[in-house]
């Protein structure tokens, strides 16, 4: 093994990309290090273009992209440190999964025995060791996804780009793949996961990149990003006894903007606040002082889905 | 929210870095590309059948050559009966020339079956994205595909030529052996030309085709139709049209290289001696033109589909 690359694993500086008259990416500045990063955005937002730029398959019109400190477009040697799982579901249908992964692994110049060994290890890691000798055409969508991920990690790359890796996987397979992706990140790899399924991304990582209309909308930890959106208050749903009395008391607190009693709801009291942390600390204390207890405390606005909704609705 | 939402300053990037995979002793990626292409082709029954046909052509010419040389060696009485051995069973030159001409056609079918999907299948399987996310250049890919496609005529034409030549050297009468030593050069020249033309043209057609089977059928049909049209045109007085058909140009060059004379047996095996182009140089240029067009088409498509 050669020495690890020091510095950001993926970098985009002032990157723009045009397809004819359409600007797919616009002045993207992004630095990504080890761990799992979710790449989010609506269809056509530029996610796949960004992944292709990092994979050296496109040349930016302006700015520059670096993979492990090198330009992946002009220095294809650096691509030995990259594993790409593209979104497409197309394969050599007559090949077995094992042969497919083996053939692609050998493209890294590995001798046959070593490629075979790495292929077997990768297939085992994605849970395909028993089905790897099936032909691709005979595999379920979930098996094909696993095989596609196996080819991306077989050569042990430090950077892994996964474009919609959970598409078509059944719930059990999804849970397995989420665990696998998390473990790839925990091993110190830079794993970028492009996905539309927000709760699955949330299960993998709290570090996200939002892109819309080819522009970088946000990058960072989900909760920290949410706190930056100070023009968007949080709703908090509380399950408490005597919701009217609690609402009246809470309205006197400076961080509470509004309180609404929801008759017949499992969480009968809805509070609106701009400071979720303080609310989380002080509301249970206030309710306790009133002789009650907070049985439920949830904020539908603090999750990734809410953040996504806010970010894509901002012009 | 801040105008510059990216806040990357608070990260410790040097924790947990993975080393790059070791480079060590590596095989050229072109070898893996050729291997994958041939592995995929080998799964088809048609590949095995067409290779058997090529083997049959080789076996037939092998028998002819061995018989002819044994006649040379032991059949003095045939000559004494008033018919020279050469006129009856031909010479090693004729066997090799005839082998190159016939095997060009059978190998054309073989490359169509084996390499027809070389690029068309990669496109259909979306393999470009997977290939070029690896340390691979377009040149590596081109070498891999050309190597894979070229291996077919190499095995069915070039190696058999060497085999036939070695057989001839081994069993020829001593007086004939010195002449046969030099026969390798023109025979291999014809073989190399065949390999070049077949490998580049099939790769070029595969690069523009969408499906492997369509490419295979179009290649063989195109060769036959072109040959028929050209023959009709040349018979009608358009001699220049002869240079359009690759098999006719190859025929011309091979005849010039090997200077065979048609024997009685030869006319039985390969039929009436067909007319050839007037200019050897023109035929050679035409063949190289086909090879260049095939490779050019391939490279043009590759450049338009794969950036970098």
Interface residues (C-beta under 8 A of the other chain):
Chain A: X1 X2 X3 X4 X5 X6 X7 X8 X9 X29 X30 X31 X33 X34 X35 X55 X56 X57 X58 X59 X68 X73 X74 X76 X77 X78 X79 X80 X81 X82 X83 X84 X86 X88 X90 X91 X92 X93 X94 X95 X99 X103 X104 X106 X107 X108 X109 X110 X111 X151 X155 X156 X157 X158 X161 X187 X188 X189 X216 X217 X218 X219 X220 X225 X228 X229 X230 X231 X314
Chain B: X1 X2 X4 X5 X6 X7 X8 X11 X13 X14 X15 X16 X17 X18 X19 X20 X21 X22 X23 X25 X26 X27 X28 X29 X32 X33 X35 X36 X39 X40 X43 X121 X124 X125 X126 X127 X129 X130 X131 X132 X133 X134 X135 X136 X137 X306 X307 X308
